[in-house]
Amino acid sequence: MTPKIAGLLYCAIVSDTGSFQFSNTTAQSFQACYKLVDAGADPIQTSEALFHNNLPEKIKLLGRVLSTLQMNKNGDIAVISMFKKDLKALNLSEIDTEDITTLARSIKSAIIVLFFKEMEAEVFRVSIRSKADAHAAAIAEHFGGGGHTHAAGFTVYGPYEKLIKDVPATVEKLLHKKTAASV
């Protein structure tokens, strides 16, 4: 194990666990990271590269997306949206949007975040992030998608104005069913 390999593996674990904030963080994650740091991985360098290395355009995109934030009446579902025109205007790609849901997920009362990403006219990829007992994959499956317990997605078709109302309303019904723990 070289320090470079240890650093790359450490970076992968930090990324995949959301800096040890996601439900896939286990004692084994920390044990592996301990061994990787002992083998030469540099946590400070990794943190700088992952979290303190944004282009100004990405921060502008973040502002545009967060300005679309809507909350349902109960405050447990947050909805954000991004449009192709914003990516194009800022000369960014979809990969630059990967961590935006993390900020919306940090809203204290929100247990579901829906991130609508315009793929083309009237086609939206919806990324779901969830907390607690809310099951993102079960919600995604309802819409023909899939994923993991706390990270999933699906695609919807139609006018944005209709989707932005109908999808969260359906998610709210699924979330507040008597079996909410399994949704």
WOJONOR-V767211 format. One record per pair of residues at least 6 apart in sequence whose ideal C-beta (glycine too) atoms are under 7 Angstrom apart, sorted by the first residue. I is the first residue (numbers start at 0). J is the second residue. Records with the same first field share a line. If there is no record, write none. Layout:
I: J, J
This chain:
0: 38
2: 38, 39, 40
5: 35, 38, 39, 40
6: 39, 40, 41, 45
8: 35
9: 32, 35, 36, 40, 45
10: 45, 49
12: 28, 31, 32
13: 45, 49
14: 49
15: 23
16: 23, 24, 28
17: 101
19: 28
21: 149
22: 148, 149
36: 42
56: 89, 90, 91
57: 91, 95
59: 89
60: 85, 89, 91, 95
61: 99
63: 85
64: 79, 80, 81, 99
65: 79, 102
67: 79, 80
68: 77, 79, 103
69: 78
70: 76, 77
71: 167, 171
74: 108
75: 108, 109, 110, 111
76: 109, 111, 113, 167, 170, 171
77: 103, 106, 109, 112
78: 113, 163, 167
79: 103, 114
80: 115, 163
81: 96, 116, 117
82: 117
83: 117
86: 92, 93
93: 116
96: 116
99: 114
100: 112, 114, 126, 128
103: 109, 112
104: 112, 128, 130
110: 129, 130, 131, 133
111: 127, 129, 133, 170, 174
112: 127, 128
113: 125, 127, 166, 167, 170
114: 125, 126
115: 123, 125, 163
116: 123, 124, 126
117: 123
118: 124
121: 156, 157, 158
122: 154, 156
123: 154, 155, 162
124: 152, 154
125: 152, 153, 155, 166
126: 152
127: 135, 138, 139, 151, 152
128: 135, 149, 150
129: 135, 149
130: 149
132: 179, 180
133: 174, 182
134: 148, 181, 182
135: 146, 147, 148, 149, 150, 151
136: 145, 146, 147, 148, 151
137: 181, 182
138: 151, 170, 173, 182
139: 145, 146, 151, 152, 153
141: 173
142: 153, 155
143: 153
144: 151, 152, 153, 154
145: 151
146: 152
155: 162, 166
173: 182
174: 182
176: 182
